[in-house]
Amino acid sequence: MKPIESINDVIRVLDSIIEESLKTGETSGYFAVLYQKVTIKVKEEIAAGFFDNGPRMEKLDVVFAKRYIDAYFAWKKNEPVSQSWEIAFSQASNTNFLVVQHLLLGMNAHINLDLGIAAAEISAPGKIDELEDDFKLINDILASMVDEVQQGLSSIWPFLRKLLKWAGQVDNFLVDFSMKIARDGAWKFAENIAAIEKADWPETITMRDQNIAGKTRLITDPGKVIGFVFQIIRWTERGSVANKIQKLRR
């Protein structure tokens, strides 16, 4: 694989993951589609001068994306990855999960774990506060993509949102794991890791990873009410994995 040095490189590699998923029918393509949309949006906003420091934001985007991309290809080669990504990737073949569950597993690993690490990595020692405003702006972009995902999902299951609202669980399940909510924890983690010596990073990251991995139970086993709603949705699910990837890609 060619080195990933720019945001265009990120978009290119994500496209290759999507195309491979279309051929193999792997659900990994769901998250790759979402992530490519976010990356393209970030690229557009950098060009528009949306961020205080465009070059720094591109650096963050590349470092951040590489954590997912490196984990994806490491998993493909049976190499170790973080617990959070291991759970997400290991469930990729679970045909009982809905698209939204696969997306949330990827978001949980990437936003709650990887984003804070990437922010700390690109910040000069003692100067992570300089990144805070742009960090919040990029998270506004991430948060805005949740609505787009829900719109894409509605083309697969038209009654998804109505069913979740009927169950009274839409806020508890979807929003609590959305990128909008995850951003606050990601920034606190970034501040925490930036404040310690790099020699201590592995231990701190491992502890965070264990905590984030534990949260996946709320996605994989959401409880009786949501489980019942998801069962209804499965009965009306439309199309193959490839079909769903294409719908989310629009």
C-alpha positions in Angstrom: 0.0 0.0 0.0 1.3 3.5 -0.9 2.1 5.8 2.0 -0.8 7.9 3.4 0.5 11.4 3.5 -2.5 13.6 2.5 -6.2 13.8 2.9 -6.5 12.7 -0.8 -4.5 9.6 0.1 -7.0 8.8 2.9 -10.0 9.2 0.5 -8.2 6.9 -2.0 -7.6 4.1 0.5 -11.1 4.4 1.9 -12.4 4.0 -1.6 -10.3 0.8 -2.0 -11.8 -0.6 1.2 -15.3 0.2 -0.1 -14.7 -1.4 -3.5 -13.3 -4.5 -1.8 -16.3 -4.7 0.5 -18.7 -4.4 -2.5 -16.9 -7.4 -4.1 -16.8 -9.5 -0.9 -20.0 -8.5 0.7 -18.2 -7.6 3.9 -20.0 -5.2 6.3 -16.7 -3.4 6.9 -17.8 -1.3 3.9 -20.5 0.4 5.9 -18.1 2.3 8.2 -15.7 3.0 5.3 -18.5 4.7 3.4 -19.4 6.9 6.4 -15.8 7.7 7.1 -15.1 8.7 3.5 -18.0 11.1 3.5 -16.7 12.7 6.7 -13.2 12.9 5.2 -14.5 14.6 2.0 -16.4 17.1 4.0 -13.3 17.9 6.1 -11.3 18.4 2.9 -14.0 20.8 1.6 -14.0 22.8 4.8 -10.2 23.0 4.9 -10.3 24.5 1.4 -13.0 26.9 2.4 -11.0 28.2 5.3 -13.4 26.8 7.9 -10.6 25.9 10.4 -8.2 28.2 12.2 -5.3 26.1 10.9 -6.0 24.2 7.7 -2.6 22.4 7.4 -2.8 21.3 11.0 -6.3 20.0 10.5 -5.2 18.0 7.4 -2.4 16.5 9.5 -4.9 15.6 12.2 -7.2 14.0 9.6 -4.4 11.9 8.2 -3.1 10.7 11.6 -6.6 10.0 12.7 -7.6 8.1 9.6 -4.4 6.1 9.6 -5.4 4.6 13.0 -8.5 3.1 11.4 -6.8 2.2 8.1 -3.8 0.6 9.8 -6.1 -1.4 12.1 -8.2 -2.5 9.2 -5.2 -3.9 7.2 -3.6 -5.3 10.4 -6.8 -7.2 11.1 -6.8 -8.5 7.5 -3.3 -9.9 8.1 -4.3 -11.5 11.5 -2.1 -9.0 13.3 -3.1 -7.6 16.8 -5.3 -4.5 16.9 -6.9 -2.6 19.8 -9.7 -4.4 21.7 -12.2 -1.8 20.4 -11.3 -2.4 16.8 -11.1 -6.2 17.3 -14.7 -6.3 18.4 -15.8 -4.1 15.5 -13.9 -6.2 12.9 -14.8 -9.5 14.4 -18.5 -8.7 14.2 -18.2 -7.7 10.5 -19.4 -11.2 9.5 -22.3 -11.1 11.8 -25.3 -11.0 9.5 -27.7 -10.7 12.4 -26.5 -7.1 13.1 -28.1 -4.2 11.4 -26.1 -1.5 9.5 -26.6 0.9 12.4 -24.9 -1.6 14.8 -21.9 -2.1 12.5 -21.6 1.7 12.2 -21.8 2.3 15.9 -19.1 -0.3 16.6 -16.8 1.5 14.2 -17.6 4.9 15.6 -17.1 3.7 19.2 -13.6 2.5 18.4 -12.5 5.4 16.2 -14.1 8.4 17.9 -13.8 7.3 21.6 -10.3 5.9 21.3 -8.5 6.9 18.1 -9.5 10.6 17.9 -8.0 11.6 21.3 -4.7 9.8 20.5 -4.4 11.5 17.1 -5.1 14.9 18.6 -2.4 14.4 21.2 0.1 13.1 18.6 -0.1 16.2 16.4 0.1 18.7 19.3 3.3 20.2 20.5 4.2 19.4 24.1 2.0 21.5 26.4 0.2 23.1 23.6 -2.8 20.8 22.9 -5.1 23.7 24.0 -4.2 25.4 20.7 -6.1 22.6 18.9 -9.3 22.8 20.9 -11.3 25.2 18.7 -10.5 23.3 15.5 -11.1 20.0 17.3 -14.6 21.1 18.2 -15.2 22.2 14.6 -14.2 18.9 13.2 -16.5 17.2 15.7 -19.3 19.5 14.5 -18.7 18.0 11.1 -18.6 14.4 12.5 -21.8 15.1 14.4 -23.6 16.5 11.3 -22.9 13.2 9.5 -25.2 11.3 11.9 -28.3 12.8 10.3 -26.9 11.9 6.9 -26.4 8.3 8.1 -29.9 8.2 9.4 -31.2 9.4 6.1 -29.2 6.7 4.3 -30.5 4.1 6.7 -34.1 5.2 6.1 -33.7 4.2 2.4 -32.9 0.7 3.7 -35.5 0.5 6.5 -38.1 3.3 6.0 -39.6 2.7 9.5 -36.3 2.6 11.4 -36.7 6.0 13.1 -40.4 5.6 13.7 -39.9 2.3 15.4 -37.1 3.6 17.6 -39.2 6.6 18.6 -42.2 4.3 19.2 -40.0 2.3 21.6 -38.9 5.6 23.3 -35.3 4.6 22.9 -33.9 6.7 20.0 -32.1 9.1 22.3 -30.7 6.4 24.6 -29.4 4.2 21.8 -28.5 6.3 18.7 -27.7 9.7 20.2 -25.7 8.4 23.1 -23.3 6.7 20.7 -23.4 9.4 18.1 -20.3 11.4 17.2 -21.8 14.5 18.8 -21.8 13.0 22.2 -18.5 11.0 21.8 -16.6 14.2 21.1 -16.6 15.5 24.7 -15.0 12.3 25.9 -12.5 12.3 23.1 -11.3 15.8 23.9 -10.9 15.0 27.6 -8.9 11.8 26.7 -6.8 13.9 24.3 -6.0 16.3 27.1 -5.2 13.5 29.5 -2.8 11.7 27.2 -1.1 14.9 26.1 -0.4 15.8 29.7 1.7 12.7 30.5 5.1 11.4 29.3 5.0 9.5 26.0 6.5 6.5 27.8 3.3 6.3 29.7 1.0 6.5 26.7 0.7 2.7 26.1 -0.6 2.0 29.5 -3.1 4.9 29.4 -4.3 3.9 25.9 -4.7 0.3 27.0 -6.9 1.3 29.9 -9.0 3.6 27.7 -9.3 0.9 25.1 -10.6 -1.6 27.7 -13.1 0.9 28.9 -14.3 1.7 25.3 -14.4 -2.0 24.4 -16.7 -2.6 27.4 -19.2 -0.1 26.0 -19.7 -2.3 22.9 -22.1 -4.5 24.9 -24.7 -1.7 24.7 -24.4 -2.0 20.9 -24.2 -5.8 20.5 -26.7 -6.5 23.2 -28.9 -3.4 23.5 -31.6 -5.0 25.7 -35.1 -6.5 25.2 -36.9 -3.4 23.9 -34.3 -2.4 21.3 -33.6 -6.0 20.5 -37.3 -6.5 19.7 -37.3 -3.5 17.5 -34.2 -4.6 15.7 -35.8 -8.0 15.1 -38.7 -6.3 13.4 -36.3 -4.3 11.3 -34.4 -7.5 10.3 -37.6 -8.9 8.9 -38.0 -5.9 6.6 -34.4 -5.4 5.8 -33.8 -4.7 2.1 -31.0 -5.8 -0.2 -27.6 -7.4 0.1 -24.6 -6.0 2.0 -23.4 -4.6 -1.4 -26.8 -3.0 -2.0 -26.8 -1.3 1.4 -23.2 0.0 0.9 -24.3 1.6 -2.4 -27.3 3.2 -0.7 -25.2 4.6 2.1 -22.7 5.8 -0.5 -25.2 8.1 -2.3 
